[in-house]
């Protein structure tokens, strides 16, 4: 019976989305940030993905965006904050990352004045 449960679990929405999410992590470690962003977008765009997995994806996509100097990360962090069932630690991390991004933007703005 455990084998059957394992097989069924391999095909669950949660497991499928975690595999795509983990591929994103693997690509990020290899410095392939554009591919990483695509993997996370796949998870984010799937309405059947559990909320905790969905919250991890935009948070980590923000980190990938930062590596390609893309300003879309703030949008993803705000997405995490709006998720009703996102884990509290993800919301805390998103709040902190947004504050750091804002501070950097303010410093850049002052240095260009």
N, C-alpha and C positions, 0 to 999 in steps of 0.2 A: 504494500500500500504506500510506503514511503517513496518508492520509485515513481509511482503514478503521480503522487502529489508533486514530486520534483519536476516531472515532465510537464504537468499542467502549469506549474509555476514558471517554467521557462518560456511559456507562451502567453503569460499574463501581460496585460498592458503595462503594469508596473515594471516587470522584468525587461520587456522590450524597450521601454523608455530609459531604464537604467543602463541598458547596453549602449544605446545611442549616446546618452550622457557620458558614460565612461569612455567611449570613443573620442568624445570631445576633450576630455581630460588628457587622454593619451596623445592626441594631436597637439594640444597646448604644450605638453612636455617636450615635444619635438620642434616647437617653434612654428608650427603650421597654424597660425592664428586665424587665417581666413577660413580654413576647413573647420577649425574649432567653432567659429561663429556659426557656420552652417549646421553643425551637429546640434548645437544648443537651440538654434532657430527651429529645427525639426521638433525637438521636445516641446518648446514653448508653443508651437503652432498646433499641437495635438490636444484637442479638448478633453480627451479621455485620460490624459496623464494625471496621476495623483498630485495633489497640490504641493506636497513637500518636494517632490522631484521637480515639479514645474518651477518652484521658487529657487531651487539651486541653479537652474539653467540660466535665467537672466542675470543672477548675481555673478556667476562665473563668466558669462558672456561679457559682462562689464570689464572684467579683468583682461579678456582677450581684446576687447576694443581698445583698452589702454595701451596694449602692446603695439597696436597699429595706429596709435594716435587718433582715435576716432572719438568724437564727442557724444556718440549715442549712448554711452554707458549710463548717463544720468536717467535717461528714459527707462532703462531696464531696472535700475535701482528703485525708481518710483513704482514700477510695476510690482516689484516684490513687496513694497510697503502697502500697496493696495490689496494684496491677496489676503483674503479673510483667514484662510487656514495655513498660511505660511508659518513655518516654525519660528518661535520668538527669536532664536539666535540669528536666523537669517534676516529678520527685520532689524535687529540691533546692528548687525554687520552692514546692512544697506544704509542705515542712518549714518553710521560712522564714515562709510566710504563716501557718501554724498557730501558730508561736512568737509572731508579732506579735498574732494574735488572742487568744492566751492572756494576753499581757502587758496588752492592752487590758482584758480581762475582769477581771484582777487589779486594775488601777487603778480600774476602776469599782466593784469590790467594796470596795476600801479607802475610796473617796470616799463610799460609802453607809453606812459604819460610824460 
